[in-house]
Amino acid sequence: MPEQGKNGRGVTRLNANDEALSPWTAMPLVGDILDGEPEERFHRVFETIIPSATEVRAGVWEATRYSEKLTDYPYNEIVFVVEGSISIINSEGEESLFSSGDCFFLEKGFNGIWKQHETIKIFHMTVDPK
């Protein structure tokens, strides 16, 4: 699947494999170090400043099999698939399959198809600029 993140209005598979992560660097801290010499690495797929009122939601969602056409998806959403499988098909017809244990980020403005192959259960968080 082509990576589209960084406001490309797409869906991005979140990959925790070592090759997807940045090199280790000293970690900026917000408190005092009590033990160790912390370092970090990451794979950031989205970053934005939201200058207006914003609604943020997080939770568990379960729904039966269905498909829907998404036009100008209304918010940024991170999804972790707990049970079941889902395909996200972009406007060029490229299909990405996500199943139990997979995680993806769907950007505000995405156009494509959300296709659930069966009942799914997800953990999700949405950020909806108002």
N, CA, C and O atoms as CSV, one atom per row, in Angstrom:
chain,resi,resn,atom,element,x,y,z
A,1,MET,N,N,0.838,-1.179,0.000
A,1,MET,CA,C,0.000,0.000,0.000
A,1,MET,C,C,0.880,1.239,0.000
A,1,MET,O,O,1.821,1.316,0.791
A,2,PRO,N,N,0.607,2.202,-0.854
A,2,PRO,CA,C,1.391,3.432,-0.828
A,2,PRO,C,C,1.091,4.225,0.442
A,2,PRO,O,O,-0.068,4.381,0.825
A,3,GLU,N,N,2.131,4.719,1.084
A,3,GLU,CA,C,1.948,5.538,2.269
A,3,GLU,C,C,1.494,6.922,1.844
A,3,GLU,O,O,2.065,7.510,0.925
A,4,GLN,N,N,0.466,7.451,2.509
A,4,GLN,CA,C,-0.050,8.758,2.141
A,4,GLN,C,C,0.023,9.757,3.270
A,4,GLN,O,O,-0.145,10.949,3.010
A,5,GLY,N,N,0.261,9.358,4.510
A,5,GLY,CA,C,0.221,10.248,5.656
A,5,GLY,C,C,0.668,11.678,5.414
A,5,GLY,O,O,0.770,12.105,4.264
A,6,LYS,N,N,0.927,12.402,6.443
A,6,LYS,CA,C,1.372,13.797,6.373
A,6,LYS,C,C,0.398,14.640,5.559
A,6,LYS,O,O,0.797,15.353,4.638
A,7,ASN,N,N,-0.873,14.553,5.906
A,7,ASN,CA,C,-1.948,15.320,5.283
A,7,ASN,C,C,-2.169,14.981,3.822
A,7,ASN,O,O,-2.609,15.834,3.051
A,8,GLY,N,N,-1.872,13.745,3.425
A,8,GLY,CA,C,-2.130,13.284,2.069
A,8,GLY,C,C,-3.561,12.800,1.900
A,8,GLY,O,O,-3.913,12.270,0.846
A,9,ARG,N,N,-4.381,12.970,2.907
A,9,ARG,CA,C,-5.785,12.581,2.879
A,9,ARG,C,C,-5.962,11.099,2.585
A,9,ARG,O,O,-6.792,10.707,1.764
A,10,GLY,N,N,-5.168,10.285,3.271
A,10,GLY,CA,C,-5.209,8.860,3.011
A,10,GLY,C,C,-5.329,8.038,4.266
A,10,GLY,O,O,-5.672,8.529,5.342
A,11,VAL,N,N,-5.036,6.779,4.090
A,11,VAL,CA,C,-5.011,5.843,5.202
A,11,VAL,C,C,-3.578,5.345,5.295
A,11,VAL,O,O,-2.967,5.017,4.278
A,12,THR,N,N,-3.038,5.284,6.506
A,12,THR,CA,C,-1.659,4.884,6.715
A,12,THR,C,C,-1.603,3.743,7.709
A,12,THR,O,O,-2.070,3.868,8.841
A,13,ARG,N,N,-1.026,2.620,7.277
A,13,ARG,CA,C,-0.821,1.491,8.192
A,13,ARG,C,C,0.270,1.888,9.181
A,13,ARG,O,O,1.332,2.360,8.774
A,14,LEU,N,N,0.020,1.702,10.465
A,14,LEU,CA,C,1.019,1.991,11.482
A,14,LEU,C,C,1.873,0.749,11.663
A,14,LEU,O,O,1.362,-0.330,11.962
A,15,ASN,N,N,3.164,0.907,11.483
A,15,ASN,CA,C,4.102,-0.202,11.470
A,15,ASN,C,C,5.081,-0.035,12.622
A,15,ASN,O,O,5.793,0.966,12.695
A,16,ALA,N,N,5.119,-1.007,13.514
A,16,ALA,CA,C,6.035,-0.948,14.657
A,16,ALA,C,C,7.319,-1.718,14.416
A,16,ALA,O,O,8.126,-1.876,15.332
A,17,ASN,N,N,7.523,-2.204,13.189
A,17,ASN,CA,C,8.768,-2.907,12.875
A,17,ASN,C,C,9.951,-1.958,13.004
A,17,ASN,O,O,9.820,-0.757,12.768
A,18,ASP,N,N,11.104,-2.500,13.378
A,18,ASP,CA,C,12.295,-1.685,13.599
A,18,ASP,C,C,12.640,-0.796,12.412
A,18,ASP,O,O,13.017,0.360,12.605
A,19,GLU,N,N,12.520,-1.310,11.179
A,19,GLU,CA,C,12.911,-0.523,10.015
A,19,GLU,C,C,12.001,0.679,9.779
A,19,GLU,O,O,12.381,1.594,9.048
A,20,ALA,N,N,10.818,0.702,10.375
A,20,ALA,CA,C,9.905,1.840,10.197
A,20,ALA,C,C,10.180,2.959,11.203
A,20,ALA,O,O,9.693,4.078,11.037
A,21,LEU,N,N,10.952,2.661,12.233
A,21,LEU,CA,C,11.186,3.634,13.301
A,21,LEU,C,C,12.426,4.479,13.029
A,21,LEU,O,O,13.360,4.045,12.356
A,22,SER,N,N,12.410,5.695,13.570
A,22,SER,CA,C,13.569,6.587,13.450
A,22,SER,C,C,14.733,6.027,14.263
A,22,SER,O,O,14.537,5.117,15.068
A,23,PRO,N,N,15.950,6.560,14.066
A,23,PRO,CA,C,17.082,6.152,14.914
A,23,PRO,C,C,16.830,6.562,16.378
A,23,PRO,O,O,16.066,7.487,16.650
A,24,TRP,N,N,17.476,5.867,17.296
A,24,TRP,CA,C,17.374,6.214,18.710
A,24,TRP,C,C,17.981,7.598,18.949
A,24,TRP,O,O,19.050,7.910,18.425
A,25,THR,N,N,17.293,8.430,19.746
A,25,THR,CA,C,17.804,9.752,20.134
A,25,THR,C,C,17.468,9.997,21.596
A,25,THR,O,O,16.590,9.348,22.165
A,26,ALA,N,N,18.179,10.946,22.195
A,26,ALA,CA,C,17.860,11.322,23.582
A,26,ALA,C,C,16.415,11.810,23.627
A,26,ALA,O,O,15.963,12.526,22.733
A,27,MET,N,N,15.709,11.422,24.660
A,27,MET,CA,C,14.295,11.746,24.766
A,27,MET,C,C,14.083,13.057,25.504
A,27,MET,O,O,14.606,13.237,26.603
A,28,PRO,N,N,13.308,13.993,24.906
A,28,PRO,CA,C,12.972,15.211,25.653
A,28,PRO,C,C,12.038,14.836,26.803
A,28,PRO,O,O,11.103,14.056,26.627
A,29,LEU,N,N,12.297,15.385,27.947
A,29,LEU,CA,C,11.528,15.005,29.136
A,29,LEU,C,C,10.677,16.155,29.649
A,29,LEU,O,O,10.985,17.327,29.432
A,30,VAL,N,N,9.609,15.796,30.327
A,30,VAL,CA,C,8.756,16.808,30.955
A,30,VAL,C,C,8.923,16.791,32.471
A,30,VAL,O,O,8.371,17.642,33.167
A,31,GLY,N,N,9.671,15.837,32.974
A,31,GLY,CA,C,9.905,15.746,34.415
A,31,GLY,C,C,11.368,15.486,34.697
A,31,GLY,O,O,12.207,15.596,33.803
A,32,ASP,N,N,11.678,15.140,35.933
A,32,ASP,CA,C,13.041,14.843,36.347
A,32,ASP,C,C,13.311,13.349,36.203
A,32,ASP,O,O,12.474,12.527,36.576
A,33,ILE,N,N,14.463,12.998,35.669
A,33,ILE,CA,C,14.848,11.593,35.519
A,33,ILE,C,C,15.105,11.000,36.897
A,33,ILE,O,O,15.885,11.543,37.679
A,34,LEU,N,N,14.451,9.889,37.190
A,34,LEU,CA,C,14.665,9.195,38.450
A,34,LEU,C,C,15.607,8.021,38.268
A,34,LEU,O,O,16.312,7.643,39.204
A,35,ASP,N,N,15.630,7.434,37.067
A,35,ASP,CA,C,16.474,6.285,36.816
A,35,ASP,C,C,16.645,6.114,35.306
A,35,ASP,O,O,15.713,6.367,34.542
A,36,GLY,N,N,17.805,5.696,34.886
A,36,GLY,CA,C,18.055,5.387,33.485
A,36,GLY,C,C,18.452,6.587,32.649
A,36,GLY,O,O,18.478,7.724,33.122
A,37,GLU,N,N,18.760,6.303,31.397
A,37,GLU,CA,C,19.105,7.324,30.408
A,37,GLU,C,C,18.167,7.128,29.225
A,37,GLU,O,O,18.530,6.458,28.258
A,38,PRO,N,N,16.963,7.700,29.285
A,38,PRO,CA,C,15.933,7.404,28.287
A,38,PRO,C,C,16.277,7.899,26.880
A,38,PRO,O,O,16.754,9.017,26.683
A,39,GLU,N,N,16.017,7.023,25.919
A,39,GLU,CA,C,16.120,7.354,24.511
A,39,GLU,C,C,14.798,6.962,23.867
A,39,GLU,O,O,14.033,6.173,24.423
A,40,GLU,N,N,14.535,7.526,22.683
A,40,GLU,CA,C,13.289,7.215,22.009
A,40,GLU,C,C,13.506,7.077,20.511
A,40,GLU,O,O,14.512,7.533,19.966
A,41,ARG,N,N,12.555,6.447,19.865
A,41,ARG,CA,C,12.465,6.430,18.415
A,41,ARG,C,C,10.993,6.295,18.077
A,41,ARG,O,O,10.205,5.814,18.891
A,42,PHE,N,N,10.624,6.714,16.890
A,42,PHE,CA,C,9.204,6.755,16.564
A,42,PHE,C,C,8.994,6.737,15.060
A,42,PHE,O,O,9.935,6.861,14.276
A,43,HIS,N,N,7.757,6.582,14.688
A,43,HIS,CA,C,7.312,6.684,13.296
A,43,HIS,C,C,6.063,7.561,13.335
A,43,HIS,O,O,4.950,7.065,13.506
A,44,ARG,N,N,6.257,8.841,13.179
A,44,ARG,CA,C,5.137,9.788,13.241
A,44,ARG,C,C,4.467,9.830,11.881
A,44,ARG,O,O,5.125,10.038,10.862
A,45,VAL,N,N,3.146,9.631,11.867
A,45,VAL,CA,C,2.418,9.650,10.600
A,45,VAL,C,C,1.507,10.865,10.461
A,45,VAL,O,O,0.953,11.116,9.391
A,46,PHE,N,N,1.358,11.614,11.545
A,46,PHE,CA,C,0.484,12.780,11.469
A,46,PHE,C,C,0.859,13.771,12.549
A,46,PHE,O,O,1.158,13.391,13.681
A,47,GLU,N,N,0.842,15.041,12.192
A,47,GLU,CA,C,1.095,16.104,13.155
A,47,GLU,C,C,0.448,17.369,12.617
A,47,GLU,O,O,0.636,17.721,11.453
A,48,THR,N,N,-0.303,18.043,13.453
A,48,THR,CA,C,-0.948,19.283,13.026
A,48,THR,C,C,-1.214,20.152,14.247
A,48,THR,O,O,-1.269,19.659,15.374
A,49,ILE,N,N,-1.374,21.411,14.019
A,49,ILE,CA,C,-1.805,22.344,15.061
A,49,ILE,C,C,-3.263,22.657,14.788
A,49,ILE,O,O,-3.630,22.997,13.663
A,50,ILE,N,N,-4.081,22.544,15.794
A,50,ILE,CA,C,-5.503,22.791,15.636
A,50,ILE,C,C,-5.831,24.091,16.364
A,50,ILE,O,O,-5.923,24.108,17.591
A,51,PRO,N,N,-6.008,25.188,15.610
A,51,PRO,CA,C,-6.188,26.501,16.218
A,51,PRO,C,C,-7.617,26.822,16.652
A,51,PRO,O,O,-7.886,27.938,17.096
A,52,SER,N,N,-8.529,25.870,16.533
A,52,SER,CA,C,-9.923,26.156,16.866
A,52,SER,C,C,-10.457,25.114,17.825
A,52,SER,O,O,-9.745,24.196,18.233
A,53,ALA,N,N,-11.711,25.268,18.176
A,53,ALA,CA,C,-12.363,24.290,19.050
A,53,ALA,C,C,-12.302,22.915,18.398
A,53,ALA,O,O,-12.473,22.790,17.185
A,54,THR,N,N,-12.061,21.892,19.199
A,54,THR,CA,C,-11.887,20.545,18.687
A,54,THR,C,C,-12.610,19.562,19.591
A,54,THR,O,O,-12.606,19.708,20.813
A,55,GLU,N,N,-13.229,18.562,18.985
A,55,GLU,CA,C,-13.851,17.488,19.750
A,55,GLU,C,C,-12.994,16.242,19.588
A,55,GLU,O,O,-12.674,15.847,18.467
A,56,VAL,N,N,-12.622,15.621,20.704
A,56,VAL,CA,C,-11.816,14.404,20.691
A,56,VAL,C,C,-12.637,13.305,21.347
A,56,VAL,O,O,-13.204,13.495,22.423
A,57,ARG,N,N,-12.694,12.161,20.693
A,57,ARG,CA,C,-13.429,11.021,21.228
A,57,ARG,C,C,-12.511,9.798,21.213
A,57,ARG,O,O,-11.680,9.656,20.316
A,58,ALA,N,N,-12.657,8.923,22.196
A,58,ALA,CA,C,-11.897,7.674,22.231
A,58,ALA,C,C,-12.783,6.607,22.835
A,58,ALA,O,O,-13.587,6.888,23.724
A,59,GLY,N,N,-12.639,5.380,22.356
A,59,GLY,CA,C,-13.449,4.320,22.930
A,59,GLY,C,C,-13.364,3.031,22.155
A,59,GLY,O,O,-12.469,2.822,21.336
A,60,VAL,N,N,-14.325,2.169,22.438
A,60,VAL,CA,C,-14.464,0.880,21.780
A,60,VAL,C,C,-15.715,0.954,20.919
A,60,VAL,O,O,-16.746,1.468,21.354
A,61,TRP,N,N,-15.624,0.445,19.705
A,61,TRP,CA,C,-16.762,0.472,18.778
A,61,TRP,C,C,-16.885,-0.895,18.145
A,61,TRP,O,O,-15.881,-1.496,17.762
A,62,GLU,N,N,-18.115,-1.398,18.028
A,62,GLU,CA,C,-18.360,-2.683,17.389
A,62,GLU,C,C,-19.505,-2.507,16.408
A,62,GLU,O,O,-20.496,-1.846,16.720
A,63,ALA,N,N,-19.378,-3.095,15.219
A,63,ALA,CA,C,-20.430,-2.975,14.214
A,63,ALA,C,C,-20.419,-4.201,13.313
A,63,ALA,O,O,-19.387,-4.840,13.108
A,64,THR,N,N,-21.591,-4.509,12.784
A,64,THR,CA,C,-21.743,-5.653,11.896
A,64,THR,C,C,-21.218,-5.337,10.499
A,64,THR,O,O,-20.884,-4.191,10.197
A,65,ARG,N,N,-21.147,-6.361,9.649
A,65,ARG,CA,C,-20.633,-6.251,8.286
A,65,ARG,C,C,-21.410,-5.199,7.497
A,65,ARG,O,O,-22.641,-5.182,7.504
A,66,TYR,N,N,-20.667,-4.317,6.813
A,66,TYR,CA,C,-21.261,-3.331,5.914
A,66,TYR,C,C,-20.155,-2.635,5.137
A,66,TYR,O,O,-18.973,-2.788,5.447
A,67,SER,N,N,-20.548,-1.868,4.125
A,67,SER,CA,C,-19.612,-1.038,3.358
A,67,SER,C,C,-20.231,0.336,3.211
A,67,SER,O,O,-21.452,0.471,3.132
A,68,GLU,N,N,-19.383,1.365,3.175
A,68,GLU,CA,C,-19.885,2.708,2.918
A,68,GLU,C,C,-18.868,3.518,2.139
A,68,GLU,O,O,-17.659,3.338,2.284
A,69,LYS,N,N,-19.377,4.407,1.318
A,69,LYS,CA,C,-18.519,5.316,0.562
A,69,LYS,C,C,-18.257,6.521,1.443
A,69,LYS,O,O,-19.194,7.143,1.943
A,70,LEU,N,N,-16.994,6.853,1.635
A,70,LEU,CA,C,-16.602,7.999,2.448
A,70,LEU,C,C,-16.206,9.141,1.520
A,70,LEU,O,O,-15.357,8.974,0.644
A,71,THR,N,N,-16.818,10.289,1.716
A,71,THR,CA,C,-16.493,11.471,0.931
A,71,THR,C,C,-16.124,12.573,1.904
A,71,THR,O,O,-16.935,12.968,2.742
A,72,ASP,N,N,-14.892,13.074,1.795
A,72,ASP,CA,C,-14.392,14.121,2.684
A,72,ASP,C,C,-14.578,13.714,4.147
A,72,ASP,O,O,-15.276,14.383,4.909
A,73,TYR,N,N,-13.934,12.594,4.524
A,73,TYR,CA,C,-14.050,12.035,5.881
A,73,TYR,C,C,-13.936,13.160,6.917
A,73,TYR,O,O,-13.004,13.960,6.840
A,74,PRO,N,N,-14.851,13.240,7.876
A,74,PRO,CA,C,-14.967,14.439,8.717
A,74,PRO,C,C,-13.945,14.623,9.829
A,74,PRO,O,O,-13.891,15.699,10.424
A,75,TYR,N,N,-13.133,13.618,10.131
A,75,TYR,CA,C,-12.160,13.781,11.206
A,75,TYR,C,C,-10.942,12.899,11.010
A,75,TYR,O,O,-10.935,12.024,10.143
A,76,ASN,N,N,-9.918,13.124,11.807
A,76,ASN,CA,C,-8.734,12.270,11.858
A,76,ASN,C,C,-9.039,11.147,12.850
A,76,ASN,O,O,-9.557,11.396,13.938
A,77,GLU,N,N,-8.716,9.916,12.466
A,77,GLU,CA,C,-9.050,8.787,13.329
A,77,GLU,C,C,-7.921,7.760,13.323
A,77,GLU,O,O,-7.401,7.390,12.270
A,78,ILE,N,N,-7.557,7.312,14.515
A,78,ILE,CA,C,-6.635,6.190,14.644
A,78,ILE,C,C,-7.477,4.991,15.074
A,78,ILE,O,O,-8.326,5.093,15.960
A,79,VAL,N,N,-7.224,3.854,14.426
A,79,VAL,CA,C,-8.028,2.650,14.643
A,79,VAL,C,C,-7.103,1.473,14.943
A,79,VAL,O,O,-6.142,1.233,14.213
A,80,PHE,N,N,-7.394,0.741,16.016
A,80,PHE,CA,C,-6.727,-0.520,16.325
A,80,PHE,C,C,-7.790,-1.613,16.225
A,80,PHE,O,O,-8.772,-1.594,16.967
A,81,VAL,N,N,-7.597,-2.562,15.314
A,81,VAL,CA,C,-8.576,-3.622,15.099
A,81,VAL,C,C,-8.396,-4.699,16.172
A,81,VAL,O,O,-7.351,-5.345,16.253
A,82,VAL,N,N,-9.425,-4.874,16.983
A,82,VAL,CA,C,-9.398,-5.872,18.045
A,82,VAL,C,C,-9.895,-7.217,17.518
A,82,VAL,O,O,-9.285,-8.256,17.770
A,83,GLU,N,N,-11.010,-7.186,16.784
A,83,GLU,CA,C,-11.602,-8.407,16.219
A,83,GLU,C,C,-12.111,-8.113,14.819
A,83,GLU,O,O,-12.573,-7.007,14.538
A,84,GLY,N,N,-12.025,-9.108,13.938
A,84,GLY,CA,C,-12.580,-8.972,12.602
A,84,GLY,C,C,-11.604,-8.398,11.605
A,84,GLY,O,O,-10.406,-8.298,11.872
A,85,SER,N,N,-12.134,-8.014,10.435
A,85,SER,CA,C,-11.292,-7.445,9.392
A,85,SER,C,C,-12.048,-6.376,8.616
A,85,SER,O,O,-13.275,-6.391,8.522
A,86,ILE,N,N,-11.275,-5.450,8.066
A,86,ILE,CA,C,-11.826,-4.315,7.344
A,86,ILE,C,C,-10.878,-3.960,6.200
A,86,ILE,O,O,-9.658,-4.059,6.334
A,87,SER,N,N,-11.454,-3.550,5.085
A,87,SER,CA,C,-10.657,-3.029,3.977
A,87,SER,C,C,-10.944,-1.539,3.842
A,87,SER,O,O,-12.086,-1.094,3.959
A,88,ILE,N,N,-9.896,-0.791,3.597
A,88,ILE,CA,C,-10.022,0.615,3.250
A,88,ILE,C,C,-9.554,0.713,1.797
A,88,ILE,O,O,-8.428,0.333,1.475
A,89,ILE,N,N,-10.416,1.221,0.933
A,89,ILE,CA,C,-10.119,1.305,-0.489
A,89,ILE,C,C,-10.046,2.780,-0.860
A,89,ILE,O,O,-11.031,3.506,-0.718
A,90,ASN,N,N,-8.882,3.227,-1.335
A,90,ASN,CA,C,-8.731,4.652,-1.631
A,90,ASN,C,C,-9.393,5.010,-2.961
A,90,ASN,O,O,-9.905,4.138,-3.664
A,91,SER,N,N,-9.379,6.278,-3.294
A,91,SER,CA,C,-10.074,6.762,-4.491
A,91,SER,C,C,-9.473,6.225,-5.789
A,91,SER,O,O,-10.117,6.289,-6.836
A,92,GLU,N,N,-8.237,5.691,-5.735
A,92,GLU,CA,C,-7.616,5.082,-6.906
A,92,GLU,C,C,-7.928,3.587,-6.994
A,92,GLU,O,O,-7.478,2.910,-7.918
A,93,GLY,N,N,-8.704,3.070,-6.026
A,93,GLY,CA,C,-9.081,1.663,-6.035
A,93,GLY,C,C,-8.094,0.742,-5.339
A,93,GLY,O,O,-8.267,-0.477,-5.375
A,94,GLU,N,N,-7.049,1.298,-4.698
A,94,GLU,CA,C,-6.072,0.476,-3.981
A,94,GLU,C,C,-6.666,0.070,-2.636
A,94,GLU,O,O,-7.107,0.912,-1.854
A,95,GLU,N,N,-6.666,-1.235,-2.386
A,95,GLU,CA,C,-7.284,-1.778,-1.183
A,95,GLU,C,C,-6.237,-2.176,-0.153
A,95,GLU,O,O,-5.249,-2.835,-0.476
A,96,SER,N,N,-6.467,-1.765,1.099
A,96,SER,CA,C,-5.619,-2.152,2.220
A,96,SER,C,C,-6.469,-2.939,3.204
A,96,SER,O,O,-7.494,-2.445,3.675
A,97,LEU,N,N,-6.049,-4.163,3.517
A,97,LEU,CA,C,-6.776,-5.020,4.437
A,97,LEU,C,C,-6.168,-4.910,5.830
A,97,LEU,O,O,-4.952,-5.006,5.991
A,98,PHE,N,N,-7.014,-4.708,6.830
A,98,PHE,CA,C,-6.593,-4.636,8.221
A,98,PHE,C,C,-7.391,-5.673,9.002
A,98,PHE,O,O,-8.608,-5.776,8.845
A,99,SER,N,N,-6.696,-6.446,9.852
A,99,SER,CA,C,-7.370,-7.446,10.664
A,99,SER,C,C,-6.855,-7.385,12.100
A,99,SER,O,O,-6.031,-6.535,12.435
A,100,SER,N,N,-7.341,-8.279,12.935
A,100,SER,CA,C,-7.014,-8.262,14.367
A,100,SER,C,C,-5.534,-8.009,14.596
A,100,SER,O,O,-4.681,-8.702,14.041
A,101,GLY,N,N,-5.234,-7.000,15.429
A,101,GLY,CA,C,-3.859,-6.650,15.754
A,101,GLY,C,C,-3.287,-5.542,14.894
A,101,GLY,O,O,-2.242,-4.984,15.230
A,102,ASP,N,N,-3.949,-5.205,13.783
A,102,ASP,CA,C,-3.477,-4.120,12.918
A,102,ASP,C,C,-3.977,-2.773,13.425
A,102,ASP,O,O,-5.007,-2.674,14.092
A,103,CYS,N,N,-3.222,-1.756,13.089
A,103,CYS,CA,C,-3.561,-0.393,13.479
A,103,CYS,C,C,-3.383,0.503,12.262
A,103,CYS,O,O,-2.438,0.324,11.495
A,104,PHE,N,N,-4.295,1.482,12.074
A,104,PHE,CA,C,-4.158,2.404,10.964
A,104,PHE,C,C,-4.685,3.783,11.333
A,104,PHE,O,O,-5.434,3.953,12.295
A,105,PHE,N,N,-4.268,4.763,10.533
A,105,PHE,CA,C,-4.664,6.156,10.720
A,105,PHE,C,C,-5.396,6.606,9.471
A,105,PHE,O,O,-4.869,6.476,8.366
A,106,LEU,N,N,-6.600,7.131,9.627
A,106,LEU,CA,C,-7.414,7.615,8.516
A,106,LEU,C,C,-7.511,9.126,8.632
A,106,LEU,O,O,-7.995,9.652,9.634
A,107,GLU,N,N,-7.044,9.823,7.595
A,107,GLU,CA,C,-6.981,11.287,7.656
A,107,GLU,C,C,-8.280,11.977,7.284
A,107,GLU,O,O,-9.031,11.518,6.424
A,108,LYS,N,N,-8.522,13.090,7.955
A,108,LYS,CA,C,-9.639,13.979,7.628
A,108,LYS,C,C,-9.520,14.333,6.144
A,108,LYS,O,O,-8.435,14.659,5.663
A,109,GLY,N,N,-10.638,14.267,5.425
A,109,GLY,CA,C,-10.646,14.576,4.005
A,109,GLY,C,C,-10.498,13.357,3.113
A,109,GLY,O,O,-10.581,13.485,1.892
A,110,PHE,N,N,-10.279,12.158,3.692
A,110,PHE,CA,C,-10.122,10.933,2.908
A,110,PHE,C,C,-11.366,10.666,2.071
A,110,PHE,O,O,-12.490,10.880,2.525
A,111,ASN,N,N,-11.155,10.197,0.848
A,111,ASN,CA,C,-12.234,9.765,-0.035
A,111,ASN,C,C,-11.972,8.320,-0.422
A,111,ASN,O,O,-10.889,7.991,-0.906
A,112,GLY,N,N,-12.954,7.459,-0.214
A,112,GLY,CA,C,-12.788,6.053,-0.549
A,112,GLY,C,C,-13.900,5.216,0.036
A,112,GLY,O,O,-15.008,5.704,0.258
A,113,ILE,N,N,-13.603,3.950,0.287
A,113,ILE,CA,C,-14.617,3.003,0.774
A,113,ILE,C,C,-14.129,2.344,2.065
A,113,ILE,O,O,-12.978,1.918,2.162
A,114,TRP,N,N,-15.015,2.270,3.043
A,114,TRP,CA,C,-14.831,1.552,4.317
A,114,TRP,C,C,-15.637,0.271,4.153
A,114,TRP,O,O,-16.861,0.333,4.035
A,115,LYS,N,N,-14.981,-0.897,4.141
A,115,LYS,CA,C,-15.652,-2.164,3.879
A,115,LYS,C,C,-15.341,-3.161,4.986
A,115,LYS,O,O,-14.223,-3.667,5.082
A,116,GLN,N,N,-16.335,-3.440,5.818
A,116,GLN,CA,C,-16.183,-4.419,6.893
A,116,GLN,C,C,-16.594,-5.784,6.364
A,116,GLN,O,O,-17.701,-5.945,5.849
A,117,HIS,N,N,-15.695,-6.782,6.489
A,117,HIS,CA,C,-15.943,-8.113,5.958
A,117,HIS,C,C,-16.778,-8.967,6.899
A,117,HIS,O,O,-17.292,-10.016,6.510
A,118,GLU,N,N,-16.908,-8.518,8.119
A,118,GLU,CA,C,-17.615,-9.261,9.171
A,118,GLU,C,C,-17.844,-8.274,10.320
A,118,GLU,O,O,-17.487,-7.101,10.207
A,119,THR,N,N,-18.429,-8.733,11.408
A,119,THR,CA,C,-18.535,-7.882,12.589
A,119,THR,C,C,-17.126,-7.564,13.066
A,119,THR,O,O,-16.289,-8.458,13.193
A,120,ILE,N,N,-16.867,-6.286,13.329
A,120,ILE,CA,C,-15.550,-5.899,13.836
A,120,ILE,C,C,-15.699,-5.172,15.170
A,120,ILE,O,O,-16.743,-4.599,15.485
A,121,LYS,N,N,-14.624,-5.220,15.930
A,121,LYS,CA,C,-14.521,-4.454,17.178
A,121,LYS,C,C,-13.205,-3.710,17.102
A,121,LYS,O,O,-12.167,-4.290,16.784
A,122,ILE,N,N,-13.257,-2.414,17.397
A,122,ILE,CA,C,-12.042,-1.582,17.325
A,122,ILE,C,C,-11.913,-0.708,18.565
A,122,ILE,O,O,-12.899,-0.371,19.220
A,123,PHE,N,N,-10.677,-0.354,18.864
A,123,PHE,CA,C,-10.385,0.775,19.741
A,123,PHE,C,C,-10.116,1.924,18.796
A,123,PHE,O,O,-9.455,1.737,17.775
A,124,HIS,N,N,-10.612,3.110,19.109
A,124,HIS,CA,C,-10.385,4.224,18.198
A,124,HIS,C,C,-10.306,5.537,18.950
A,124,HIS,O,O,-10.759,5.666,20.087
A,125,MET,N,N,-9.717,6.501,18.273
A,125,MET,CA,C,-9.683,7.877,18.771
A,125,MET,C,C,-9.873,8.789,17.579
A,125,MET,O,O,-9.183,8.655,16.568
A,126,THR,N,N,-10.809,9.719,17.696
A,126,THR,CA,C,-11.054,10.680,16.626
A,126,THR,C,C,-10.761,12.092,17.125
A,126,THR,O,O,-11.000,12.422,18.286
A,127,VAL,N,N,-10.240,12.911,16.224
A,127,VAL,CA,C,-10.026,14.326,16.483
A,127,VAL,C,C,-10.823,15.054,15.417
A,127,VAL,O,O,-10.558,14.915,14.222
A,128,ASP,N,N,-11.808,15.837,15.862
A,128,ASP,CA,C,-12.741,16.489,14.962
A,128,ASP,C,C,-12.682,18.002,15.148
A,128,ASP,O,O,-13.338,18.547,16.036
A,129,PRO,N,N,-11.895,18.682,14.312
A,129,PRO,CA,C,-11.860,20.145,14.403
A,129,PRO,C,C,-13.227,20.720,14.077
A,129,PRO,O,O,-13.834,20.354,13.071
A,130,LYS,N,N,-13.705,21.599,14.906
A,130,LYS,CA,C,-15.034,22.205,14.693
A,130,LYS,C,C,-14.900,23.546,14.036
A,130,LYS,O,O,-15.903,24.210,13.776
